[in-house]
């Protein structure tokens, strides 16, 4: 696999993981026992740490991409393995 394909796939893993990581650990002002700022939505996070989200995203996406890369190199799960479970002509 060329480096630019690997980079594009890692970027896809990273963006997907970012959206998966976003809701974890978020607490609203009500859950924190703080008063709302005028105009603030009740569901808005009280404190948001972007750096922490980016760190978790990078770590989890690196793990996911690493597993993908190993599967690509080792051939653990192939297209033929999926076709064995599909009914009908191939």
RAGI-V612428 format. One record per residue. SS is DSSP state (h for helix, s for strand, l for the rest). PSI is psi in whole degrees, -180 to 180 (999 if undefined). NEAR is the number of other C-alpha atoms within 12 Angstrom. Layout:
{{SS:PSI:NEAR} {SS:PSI:NEAR}}
This chain:
{{l:127:13} {l:156:9} {h:-36:10} {h:-30:10} {h:-41:12} {h:-41:18} {h:-42:16} {h:-42:15} {h:-41:22} {h:-41:27} {h:-42:20} {h:-44:20} {h:-43:28} {h:-48:28} {h:-44:22} {h:-44:20} {h:-37:27} {h:-45:26} {h:-27:19} {h:-35:19} {h:-27:25} {l:-48:23} {l:-14:19} {l:131:17} {l:7:18} {l:129:21} {l:141:20} {s:169:22} {h:-36:20} {h:-42:19} {h:-29:17} {h:-11:15} {l:23:10} {l:158:14} {l:149:15} {l:146:18} {l:140:14} {l:128:7} {l:-5:9} {l:137:14} {l:146:14} {l:-27:18} {l:0:16} {l:142:19} {s:144:24} {l:-45:22} {l:129:17} {l:124:18} {l:96:18} {h:-38:17} {h:-42:12} {h:-41:18} {h:-41:25} {h:-39:22} {h:-47:18} {h:-42:23} {h:-46:30} {h:-43:27} {h:-47:20} {h:-40:24} {h:-34:29} {h:-41:28} {h:-47:18} {h:-45:22} {h:-35:27} {h:-43:21} {h:-40:19} {h:-46:22} {h:-44:25} {h:-41:16} {h:-39:15} {h:-44:16} {h:-41:13} {h:-23:12} {l:37:14} {l:-50:15} {l:120:17} {l:172:14} {h:-39:14} {h:-33:12} {h:-37:11} {h:-37:12} {h:-26:13} {l:-27:13} {l:-7:11} {l:130:11} {l:160:8} {l:179:7} {l:156:7} {l:999:10}}
